[in-house]
Amino acid sequence: MPLFIVNDDITKLKVDAIVNAANNSLLGGGGVDGCIHRAAGPDLLKECKTLNGCDTGDAKITKGYKLPAKYVIHTVGPVWRGGEHNEANLLASCYYRSLKLATENECESIAFPMISTGVYHYPRYEAMQIAQRTINNYLEKLDGDLDVYIVLFGNDISGYFDPEDGLKDYFINRIPSGYTSYDAACSSFGICKSIVGAVSKAFSNVKSKSCEKSSRITNLNDVINNPEETFSSMVMRKIKESGMDEVSCYKAANVNKQIFSKIRSSAWESETDNYQPTKSTAMSFAIALKLPLDESKELLQKAGYAFSRSDKTDIIVEYCIANRIYDIFRVNEILFTYQQPCLGSKCH
């Protein structure tokens, strides 16, 4: 039951339900409300007229009509009035009530816009924290799978996150050899300077790490007949050693139950049935298990991967592990800020 932050048009997402940031009348309006009504067609308004409006903090459900989504869940967020008028609880209630309607209607995926951050002027950073906290708390208690998306739209995504300024130096120290300036590296990596920050001092002669010489294989049969521990076996061993229960582990890794079932089954089966995770899944479990950097590298190696100095996602994840940032949603915030895909796995 992963949570993902994406930059997309919510009216085009192929999910079971999308959430509409509506007004109390439920009869359409501006912003995302107007976009959803236009995309769904006039039948959506006709059904909304039968609902008798909606209280702030509550939610009601309709069909999706011409939308790819089967349902539209309409919720009314609070107007920001300085934070002294129960705005936080009302905003959290919007997310909770919407999630509850989604599970009651057997939805397996739901997409939220950022509620109240438009014309209702709710501060973006505080709104994002409430959204993630409420969604995470709901998913932790949910007995079932539900993919949740927080959808940002367009280029104006500033203010939702607290950029990890420490990444600046980490990027510089891991720029591949051959680049002589920060500007050249930024151009190659596509790093947004407004996020990373300006660095005026040029540098050169970045030395690449020397490759470790692998030991020579003298007997191929011995190696084949005595394979090392697999990725799945290491995950299961680390779960046991950490004292973490399995459900908490795969939720902390932002993956669904189906993926974890494959890992668990593979850990006890023959190597011919060994599960091959994606690199994203492998990194997700390194974070969920709070492995130190050397063990994280070992886990990736068992899955057939390695951290790359030329890949922004790898640099960011390695940075987070090295700095003991083990909250997968914080990691995904940083990845999203740098326009990289989130960690975890989807059901669909």
C-alpha positions in Angstrom: 0.0 0.0 0.0 2.5 2.6 -1.2 2.2 6.4 -1.1 3.6 8.3 -4.0 4.0 12.0 -4.8 3.7 12.7 -8.5 3.5 15.7 -10.8 0.6 15.0 -13.2 -2.9 15.9 -14.3 -5.3 14.3 -11.8 -8.1 14.2 -14.3 -6.0 11.8 -16.5 -4.9 9.3 -13.9 -6.1 5.8 -14.2 -6.9 5.1 -10.6 -10.1 3.9 -8.9 -10.9 7.3 -7.3 -9.7 10.8 -7.6 -10.4 13.4 -4.9 -12.0 16.7 -5.8 -11.1 19.8 -3.7 -14.7 21.1 -3.7 -16.6 23.9 -2.1 -19.6 23.4 0.2 -22.2 23.4 -2.6 -20.4 20.6 -4.6 -21.7 22.4 -7.7 -18.3 23.1 -9.2 -15.9 26.0 -9.0 -12.4 27.1 -10.1 -9.1 25.3 -9.9 -9.0 21.5 -9.6 -12.8 21.5 -8.9 -13.5 23.1 -12.3 -11.1 20.9 -14.1 -12.6 17.7 -12.7 -16.2 18.9 -13.6 -15.2 19.7 -17.1 -13.4 16.4 -17.7 -16.2 14.4 -16.2 -19.0 16.1 -18.1 -22.4 17.4 -17.2 -23.6 14.2 -15.6 -21.2 14.8 -12.6 -23.0 18.1 -11.8 -26.4 16.4 -12.1 -25.4 13.8 -9.4 -23.8 16.4 -7.2 -27.0 18.3 -7.1 -28.6 15.3 -5.4 -26.0 15.3 -2.5 -27.3 18.4 -0.7 -23.8 19.9 -0.4 -21.0 18.8 2.0 -19.7 20.1 5.3 -16.1 21.3 5.7 -13.9 18.4 6.6 -16.4 15.8 5.3 -16.5 13.9 1.9 -19.0 12.5 -0.5 -18.7 10.1 -3.4 -20.0 10.1 -7.0 -19.3 8.3 -10.2 -16.5 9.4 -12.4 -18.5 9.5 -15.7 -16.1 10.5 -18.5 -13.0 10.5 -16.2 -10.6 7.5 -16.3 -11.4 7.1 -12.6 -14.4 5.1 -11.5 -15.2 7.5 -8.7 -14.8 11.1 -7.7 -14.6 11.8 -3.9 -15.6 15.4 -3.2 -14.2 16.9 0.0 -14.3 20.4 1.3 -11.1 21.8 2.8 -10.9 24.6 5.3 -10.1 28.2 4.5 -6.9 29.3 6.1 -7.6 31.9 8.8 -4.3 31.9 10.6 -4.4 28.4 12.1 -6.5 29.3 15.1 -9.9 28.0 13.8 -9.4 24.2 13.8 -8.0 24.3 10.2 -5.5 21.5 10.8 -8.1 19.0 12.2 -10.5 19.9 9.4 -7.8 19.4 6.7 -6.8 16.0 8.2 -10.5 15.0 8.3 -10.7 15.7 4.5 -8.0 13.1 3.9 -9.4 10.6 6.4 -13.0 10.8 5.2 -11.9 10.5 1.6 -9.7 7.4 2.3 -12.6 5.8 4.3 -15.0 6.3 1.4 -12.4 4.8 -1.0 -12.0 1.6 1.1 -15.7 1.3 1.7 -16.2 1.3 -2.1 -13.4 -1.3 -2.5 -11.0 1.1 -4.3 -7.4 -0.1 -4.7 -6.0 3.2 -5.7 -6.8 6.9 -5.0 -5.3 10.2 -6.0 -5.4 13.4 -4.0 -4.8 17.0 -5.0 -3.3 19.3 -2.4 -6.5 20.3 -0.6 -6.9 23.9 0.5 -3.6 25.2 -0.8 -5.1 27.1 -3.7 -7.6 29.9 -3.2 -8.1 28.7 0.4 -4.5 29.7 1.1 -3.5 26.9 3.4 0.3 27.1 3.8 1.8 24.5 1.5 4.4 23.0 3.7 2.0 22.5 6.6 -0.7 21.1 4.3 1.8 18.6 2.9 2.8 17.4 6.3 -0.9 17.0 7.4 -1.6 15.1 4.1 1.3 12.7 4.5 0.8 12.1 8.2 -3.0 11.4 7.9 -2.5 9.1 4.9 0.4 7.2 6.5 -1.6 6.7 9.8 -4.6 5.4 7.8 -2.5 3.0 5.7 -0.7 1.6 8.8 -4.1 0.5 10.3 -5.6 -0.6 7.0 -6.1 -4.3 6.5 -5.7 -4.4 2.7 -4.0 -2.8 -0.1 -4.5 0.8 -1.3 -2.2 2.8 -3.5 -2.3 6.5 -2.7 -1.0 9.3 -4.8 -0.5 13.0 -3.9 -0.7 14.8 -7.1 1.0 18.2 -7.7 0.4 19.9 -11.1 2.5 22.1 -13.2 5.7 24.0 -12.5 4.7 25.7 -9.3 5.6 23.1 -6.7 7.7 25.3 -4.4 6.9 25.5 -0.8 5.6 21.9 -0.3 8.9 20.5 0.9 11.8 21.4 3.1 14.8 20.9 0.7 17.6 18.8 2.0 20.4 21.4 1.7 23.1 18.9 2.7 22.6 17.3 -0.7 24.5 20.1 -2.3 27.9 19.0 -1.0 27.1 15.4 -1.5 26.3 16.0 -5.2 29.6 17.9 -5.6 31.7 15.1 -4.1 30.1 12.5 -6.3 30.2 14.2 -9.7 31.9 11.9 -12.2 35.4 12.5 -13.2 35.8 14.7 -16.3 33.6 17.6 -15.1 35.6 20.7 -14.0 32.9 22.9 -12.6 29.7 22.7 -10.6 27.8 24.4 -13.5 28.9 21.8 -16.0 27.8 19.0 -13.6 24.5 20.7 -13.0 23.9 20.9 -16.7 24.6 17.2 -17.2 22.6 16.1 -14.2 19.7 18.4 -14.9 19.9 19.6 -11.3 17.7 22.6 -10.5 20.0 25.3 -9.1 17.1 27.1 -7.3 16.8 23.9 -5.2 20.4 22.9 -4.8 21.7 26.4 -4.3 24.5 28.3 -6.0 28.1 27.3 -5.6 30.6 29.8 -6.9 33.8 28.0 -6.4 34.9 25.8 -9.3 36.7 22.6 -8.7 38.7 20.2 -10.8 40.5 16.8 -10.8 37.7 14.9 -9.2 39.2 11.5 -8.7 37.1 8.4 -9.3 37.2 5.6 -6.9 39.4 2.8 -7.9 37.6 -0.4 -8.6 38.3 -3.2 -6.2 39.9 -6.2 -7.8 37.7 -9.2 -7.6 39.3 -12.5 -6.5 40.0 -15.0 -9.2 37.5 -17.8 -9.5 39.5 -21.1 -9.6 36.7 -23.6 -9.6 33.4 -22.6 -11.3 31.5 -25.7 -10.0 32.3 -24.8 -6.4 30.9 -21.3 -6.8 27.8 -22.5 -8.6 27.1 -25.2 -6.1 27.7 -22.9 -3.1 25.9 -19.7 -3.9 25.8 -16.8 -1.5 22.8 -15.6 0.5 20.1 -14.2 -1.9 18.4 -10.8 -1.7 15.2 -12.4 -0.3 17.0 -14.4 2.3 19.0 -11.4 3.5 15.8 -9.3 3.8 14.1 -12.0 5.9 17.2 -12.5 8.0 17.4 -8.7 8.7 13.8 -8.5 9.6 14.3 -11.2 12.2 17.4 -9.7 13.6 15.8 -6.2 13.8 12.8 -7.5 15.7 10.5 -5.8 13.2 7.3 -7.6 12.2 6.8 -8.3 8.5 3.9 -6.0 7.9 5.7 -3.0 9.5 8.7 -3.8 7.3 6.9 -3.8 3.9 4.9 -0.8 4.9 8.1 1.0 5.9 9.5 0.1 2.5 6.5 1.6 0.8 5.7 -1.6 -1.1 2.5 -3.7 -1.3 1.7 -7.1 0.2 2.0 -8.9 -3.1 5.7 -7.8 -3.5 6.6 -8.9 0.0 4.9 -12.2 -0.4 7.2 -12.9 -3.4 10.2 -12.0 -1.3 9.1 -14.2 1.6 8.3 -17.2 -0.7 11.6 -16.8 -2.5 13.6 -16.8 0.7 12.6 -20.4 1.4 12.5 -21.8 -2.2 15.3 -23.0 -4.4 17.5 -20.6 -6.2 15.7 -21.3 -9.4 12.7 -19.6 -8.0 14.7 -16.6 -6.7 12.7 -13.4 -6.8 14.4 -10.5 -8.7 13.4 -7.1 -7.2 13.6 -3.9 -9.0 16.4 -1.5 -7.9 13.8 0.7 -6.4 12.4 -2.1 -4.3 15.9 -3.2 -3.2 16.7 0.4 -2.0 13.4 0.7 -0.3 14.1 -2.4 1.9 17.6 -1.0 2.7 15.8 2.1 4.1 13.0 0.2 5.8 15.5 -2.1 7.6 17.6 0.9 8.5 20.7 -0.7 7.2 24.0 1.1 7.4 25.6 2.1 4.1 27.9 -0.9 3.8 25.0 -3.4 4.4 22.8 -1.4 2.1 25.4 -1.8 -0.6 25.6 -5.5 0.2 21.8 -5.9 -0.1 21.8 -4.1 -3.5 24.6 -6.3 -4.7 22.7 -9.4 -3.8 19.9 -8.1 -6.0 22.4 -7.5 -8.8 22.7 -3.7 -8.4 25.1 -1.1 -7.1 24.9 2.6 -6.3 26.0 4.7 -9.3 27.8 8.0 -9.1 26.2 9.0 -12.4 22.6 8.5 -11.3 20.8 11.2 -9.3 18.4 8.7 -7.7 21.3 6.6 -6.5 23.2 9.7 -5.2 20.2 10.9 -3.2 19.4 7.4 -1.7 23.0 6.8 -0.8 23.1 10.3 0.8 20.0 9.6 2.8 21.3 6.2 4.1 24.7 7.7 4.9 22.9 10.4 6.9 20.5 7.9 8.6 17.4 9.4 6.9 15.3 6.2 7.1 11.8 7.7 6.7 10.8 6.5 3.2 8.4 9.4 2.7 11.1 11.9 3.6 13.4 10.2 1.1 10.6 10.4 -1.5 10.1 14.1 -0.8 13.8 14.7 -1.6 13.6 12.5 -4.7 10.5 14.4 -5.9 12.2 17.8 -5.2 15.0 16.7 -7.6 12.5 15.4 -10.1 13.3 11.7 -9.5 10.9 8.8 -9.3 9.8 7.8 -5.8 10.9 4.6 -4.1 8.4 1.8 -3.6 6.2 -0.4 -5.7 2.7 -0.1 -7.2 0.1 -2.8 -7.3 -0.8 -2.0 -10.9 
